[in-house]
Amino acid sequence: MSEVDRVPSPAAPPAVAATAPEEKKGKEPEREKLPPIVSAGAGATAGLDRGSKGQISTFSSFISTVNQKKEAAENTSSPTHLVFPNIKNVRDLPPICLDVRQKQRISIDTLSSEMKTPVLPEPILPVQPKTMKDFLEDVEKAKSSGDWKTVHDFYLTMFDSFPELNAAFKKDASASFNTIEDSGINAKFVNAVYDALLNTPQDIQKTVLKGIINSLLREWKGPRTKDDLRAYFILLQNPQFNNTSTYVIYAHLLRQIATLVEADHHFLVHWFKKLSQKRFKQLVERLLQFISLRLFPAKPEEFPPISKCSWWIPSASKVLALLNTANNLVHPPLIPYTDFYNSTLDHIDLMEEYHTWQSFGNSHRFSFCQYPFVISIAAKKIIIQRDSEQQMISIARQSLVDKVSRRQRPDMNMLFLNMKVRRTHLVSDSLDELTRKRADLKKKLKVTFVGEAGLDMGGLTKEWFLLLIRQIFHPDYGMFTYHKDSYCHWFSSFKCDNYSEFRLVGIYA
């Protein structure tokens, strides 16, 4: 036993010291035979025992104990034999001395290289490769000489990653441009690069597509930066995506854009509205073509099975919705709202789409009815008409069941919207009837002229429509005025105080 172990703690109670030999021999004393905890009157003898509340040793006795242990430790060969008093609280531990800190530092420095944590190198920011003028000069030289190496290297570097895209097209590579009104992209340079791309050799175009694949396949964790959004904004304008052979790459690009958070979509929408009318329309037409060819492919073998790429059309529709929002933010709009119509949808089962939307709403089940701006007027008319018929049949069936259950005679007139009008008060009577029977507006119309015998088999309804139109649009009636230049009627400012008649026209239409 060393001298350090033989030095008893000056503050240790005699009872505890007496039991030390028994502990050395490995004999555990019974718990009930342990000496009781010293009471508050013990003073310094219980100073280092934190088990009793309020018992703290004097500062001088604590310092003397530490000094004795330090001197004893210096006489031993191993620093690990240093013994401290029976301290039960971390705050009672003495400070680590300088030599211990030094030895810890030396021990870390002497570790082998395999055990040390590698230090990550600082990221190297790409430098803007060329200006727009330099690029156009290189393209002209390549066309005249036939040597496309310089142009090839430029496309290879630029589309290799998102940082390279930003370095090539940002107005200022060091600026963040974290505003919705300015994307910070040199739009003219982007257009020049893409216009020249279609006239380059095939190996350059393949190089660009490979670079886009590598960029999209990289694992992006956490929220996107504004530089990532700029890269998506630039890649979306690539004219190569007009070709069906690039649709697999195009679909993955659309998917990544569609899954961005709402705040990122907000930036993209405001950047889209800054595009020229020509470029904006190209984006819309490209997306509509993508949806149409996925629904009705000319060569089905070109695309993966629809079961494995069911996310293609929802992703494209989501991006198309961003463009539609951007178009509505501009006054006047960049393109007419009819340019968003997809006539291909007229040939799908619209009622199935409608029922899916009615049943699941805007949940995970996709339906084109979630994006009504792509559905043409003709398709919407079919949906509304069939929906009205189905609702009318459902209501009539329920009413018949109620009548039969009460043993009453069914009234067949409940299946129709019955209107009784006078020829002399056609507009006012029609307005009153439609106001009173709003719940029946989706039912089939049946018209009866007061004082005239006859059943409406379609002829009376047709006559009512013609008479109503003539009276409403007559210049003397004052609801609409005719413009000779545009060959159309427009709302008259003299009738704007009474909107009920205009509502009648809307219901009629």
Sequence and secondary structure as in RCSB ss.txt:
>XXXX:A:sequence
MSEVDRVPSPAAPPAVAATAPEEKKGKEPEREKLPPIVSAGAGATAGLDRGSKGQISTFSSFISTVNQKKEAAEN
TSSPTHLVFPNIKNVRDLPPICLDVRQKQRISIDTLSSEMKTPVLPEPILPVQPKTMKDFLEDVEKAKSSGDWKT
VHDFYLTMFDSFPELNAAFKKDASASFNTIEDSGINAKFVNAVYDALLNTPQDIQKTVLKGIINSLLREWKGPRT
KDDLRAYFILLQNPQFNNTSTYVIYAHLLRQIATLVEADHHFLVHWFKKLSQKRFKQLVERLLQFISLRLFPAKP
EEFPPISKCSWWIPSASKVLALLNTANNLVHPPLIPYTDFYNSTLDHIDLMEEYHTWQSFGNSHRFSFCQYPFVI
SIAAKKIIIQRDSEQQMISIARQSLVDKVSRRQRPDMNMLFLNMKVRRTHLVSDSLDELTRKRADLKKKLKVTFV
GEAGLDMGGLTKEWFLLLIRQIFHPDYGMFTYHKDSYCHWFSSFKCDNYSEFRLVGIYA
>XXXX:A:secstr
  HHHHS  TTS HHHHHTHHHHHTT    GGGS     GGGGGGGTT TTSTT    HHHHHHHHHHHHHHHHH
SS GGG       SGGGS    HHHHHHHHHHHHTS TTTS               HHHHHHHHHHHHHH   HH
HHHHHHHHTT HHHHHHHHBS TT     SS   B HHHHHHHHHHHTTS HHHHHHHHHHHHHHHHS   SS  
HHHHHHHHHHTT GGGGSGGGHHHHHHHHHHHHTS HHHHHHHHHHHTTS HHHHHHHHHHHHHHHHHHHS SSG
GGS  TTT TTHHHHHHHHHHHHHHHHHHSSS SS GGGG  GGGGGS HHHHHHHHHHHTTSSS  GGGSGGGS
 HHHHHHHHHHHHHHHHHHHHHHHHHHHHHTT    GGGGEEEEEE GGGHHHHHHHHHHHTGGGTTSEEEEEET
T     SSHHHHHHHHHHHHHHT TTT SEEEETTTTEEEE GGGTT  HHHHHHHHH 
